[in-house]
Amino acid sequence: MGVEDLTEFQTWPYQSVGPARTLEDPVEVEPPRHGEGGIDCPRCQNPDEDAIWQDDRWLLTLFENSPFLGVVLLQPRAHIQSIADLPPDLAGEFGPMLGRVQRAIESLGGIGRVHVNYWGDGGAHLHVWFYPRPYGQLQLRGTFFPIWGFTLPNRPVEETREAGRRIAAAMDATG
């Protein structure tokens, strides 16, 4: 399937597909991510900054600039750079914590699915994104969903903050 076929997907957010950028040649050494090796890591320097929920080992932050209510990031308090680097105790908590965050987001109501994403190319402090798809918005289904976040207008910040408060309350209720 070529780029020209993307418009056939109902879930593709654009009416047409422009020319793709030319793929650059690979580099020999990738540049360091923000906070690589725990050096100058913004999360480690300000561990509780903008956390809507936290415990001794995990914290949850709210992504306020979004057209979707309840976009949050789950992060360990310790500087861990990837899922593969989770020590056994945190690795054992990771799956249950993913489920707990998903259920807290779903408690907002009106959620069709919660998409969980981990890219790991930006900041070197492990962070997992949760994207709640509004119920009934079938065009937002699937892998193009995060791209829609760049095309739709953001919700008012107070609405997203209220969703964050409700998610935090749901996390506290299930602790």
RAHU-V778227 format. One record per backbone hydrogen bond with DSSP energy under -1.0 kcal/mol. CO is the residue of the C=O (numbers start at 0). NH is the residue of the N-H. If there is no record, write none. Layout:
# RAHU-V778227
co=[CO:CO]
nh=[NH:NH]
This chain:
# RAHU-V778227
co=[1:2:4:5:8:32:33:34:35:40:41:45:47:52:56:57:58:59:59:60:63:65:70:71:72:73:74:77:79:81:82:86:87:89:92:93:94:95:96:97:98:99:100:101:102:104:105:109:112:114:116:121:127:128:129:130:132:133:135:136:137:141:143:146:147:147:155:156:157:158:159:160:161:162:163:164:165:166:167:168:169]
nh=[4:5:7:8:11:35:123:37:38:44:45:48:50:59:76:54:74:51:52:72:65:154:62:129:60:127:58:79:125:84:85:90:91:93:96:97:98:99:100:101:102:103:104:105:106:107:108:134:132:130:128:33:73:116:71:114:111:136:137:139:140:144:147:149:150:151:159:160:161:162:163:164:165:166:167:168:169:170:171:172:173]
